Amino acid sequence: MKVLLFVSLFLNALFLGYGGLVASQMDGINHAQAASMQKSAAYYFTKKSIFEHAELYDVDKIFIGDSMTDYGEFQEYFPDEVVLNRGIRNDVAKGVFHRIEEVVNRNAKEAYLMIGVNDIRHGENRKDFEKNIRAIVQSFEGTGTKLFIQSILPVNNGLYGKAVSNKKVLQFNDLLRTIATEKGIEYIDLYAYFLDEHGQLDERFTVDGLHLNGEGYRMWIDRLHRQT
């Protein structure tokens, strides 16, 4: 039964494009890795279904992304506005694109996109990442929503390991900035505000070297207030 569930979730993921990165890593995986991929796919489709069945429209802000967004309490950060969180942990740009219609249909005044660290972590090439970001951006064209593209945040390799390099983060951020400039979209550069003196994600803002703690989210929201 568990094997059938994994196969079902995996085939659904491939159909929607979310499983593209997973498929490239199928050879030689062990049971623990397979279980982890099963959980990621299940979480993605569970959250996607919940989002699609929500009935709130014409909101003030909507945040879109991966775990960095998923873990944030954005409604609490903006108590005088109606704010939706459309973050899904472990998501990638392709995964966001395949659920972006629901986001666009919420008709938010402002949408804040932060995505890319998992693309880097899974070895996605810049060309495919760019294609998916451009598709996301195009989805908002002709709507009443003002889209903001946020930079990917740095990591702390001493805490998190070497799965993501800040050199690669900067390369992907350059691509995000280029797309934003071309499309006349405001680019919010958060990267520098989270660095320590060694060019790493400051330990004040993280527990595991990748995700933000409470102080990290405070810094993020403070920068949004200052830059938007």
Secondary structure, 3 states (H helix, E strand, C coil): CHHHHHHHHHHHHHHHCCCHHHHCCCCCCCHHHHHHHHHHHHHHHHHHHHHHCCCCCCCCEEEEECHHHHCCCHHHHCCCCCEEEEECCCCCHHHHHCCHHHHHHCCCCEEEEECCHHHHHCCCCHHHHHHHHHHHHHHHCCCCCEEEEECCCCCCHHHHCCCCCHHHHHHHHHHHHHHHHHHCCEEECCHHHHECCCCCECHHHECCCCCECHHHHHHHHHHHHHHC
